[in-house]
């Protein structure tokens, strides 16, 4: 996760109906997102990633850049996520904000 390209992590679970519905929407955006997309299965409630990334609801999306979470959209209990949430992720990835983050850590 320490790449110079952003990584979008979709935290999901197979038992979650909102995740099942959201997955095809994510796949539609995969080709147009800057960086990579990875699905992280949280089927096991004992998985330490629940706590490590403060995931309370699946699906949730976190953008990692240079190994650190820099933007996230949490799922809403009983609702999940929508295509508009992916549009927000895409806008963030295309924004100057990510460019600023990249330049701020480069040695002069």
C-alpha positions in Angstrom: 0.0 0.0 0.0 3.0 2.3 -0.1 2.8 2.9 -3.9 2.8 6.4 -5.4 -0.6 5.5 -6.9 -3.7 5.6 -4.8 -5.4 2.4 -3.7 -9.1 2.3 -3.1 -10.1 -0.4 -0.6 -13.7 -1.7 -0.6 -14.4 -3.3 2.7 -17.3 -5.7 2.3 -18.8 -9.0 3.6 -20.5 -11.8 1.6 -23.4 -11.8 4.1 -24.2 -8.1 3.5 -27.0 -7.5 0.9 -25.8 -3.9 0.4 -22.3 -5.2 -0.5 -23.8 -7.6 -3.0 -25.8 -4.8 -4.6 -22.9 -2.4 -4.5 -20.2 -4.7 -6.0 -21.4 -4.4 -9.7 -21.4 -0.6 -9.3 -17.8 -0.7 -8.1 -16.8 -3.0 -11.0 -18.3 -0.6 -13.4 -16.0 2.2 -12.0 -12.9 0.0 -11.8 -11.6 1.0 -15.2 -12.1 4.7 -14.7 -10.6 5.1 -11.2 -7.1 6.4 -10.9 -5.0 3.9 -9.0 -6.0 0.4 -8.0 -9.1 -1.1 -6.4 -9.0 -4.0 -3.9 -11.9 -5.7 -2.2 -11.3 -6.6 1.5 -13.5 -9.3 2.8 -14.6 -8.8 6.4 -16.7 -12.0 6.7 -15.1 -12.8 10.0 -16.1 -10.5 12.9 -12.8 -11.3 14.6 -10.8 -9.8 11.7 -8.6 -7.1 13.2 -9.2 -4.8 10.2 -12.6 -3.9 11.6 -10.9 -2.1 14.5 -7.7 -1.1 12.8 -9.6 1.0 10.2 -12.6 1.7 12.4 -15.0 0.0 10.0 -18.5 0.0 11.6 -20.6 -0.7 8.5 -19.9 -2.5 5.3 -19.6 -1.6 2.5 -17.2 1.2 3.3 -14.5 2.7 1.0 -11.1 4.0 2.1 -8.5 5.6 -0.3 -4.9 4.9 0.7 -2.0 7.0 -0.6 1.6 6.2 0.2 0.4 3.6 2.7 -1.9 5.9 4.7 -5.7 6.4 4.6 -6.4 9.8 3.1 -10.1 9.7 2.3 -13.0 7.5 3.3 -16.7 7.1 2.8 -18.4 5.0 5.4 -21.4 2.9 4.6 -24.7 3.8 6.2 -26.4 1.2 8.4 -29.4 -0.2 6.5 -28.5 1.7 3.3 -24.9 0.9 2.4 -23.2 3.0 -0.3 -24.4 4.4 -3.7 -23.0 5.3 -7.1 -22.8 8.9 -5.8 -20.3 7.7 -3.2 -18.1 6.3 -5.9 -18.4 9.5 -7.8 -17.1 11.3 -4.7 -14.2 8.9 -4.6 -13.5 9.4 -8.3 -13.6 13.2 -7.8 -11.2 13.0 -4.9 -8.8 10.9 -6.9 -8.9 13.4 -9.8 -8.6 16.4 -7.5 -5.6 18.6 -6.8 -5.8 17.5 -3.2 -4.1 14.2 -4.1 -1.5 16.0 -6.1 -0.7 18.3 -3.1 -0.3 15.2 -0.9 2.1 13.7 -3.4 4.2 16.9 -3.7 4.2 17.6 0.1 6.2 14.5 0.8 8.7 14.7 -2.0 12.2 15.7 -1.0 13.5 19.0 -2.5 
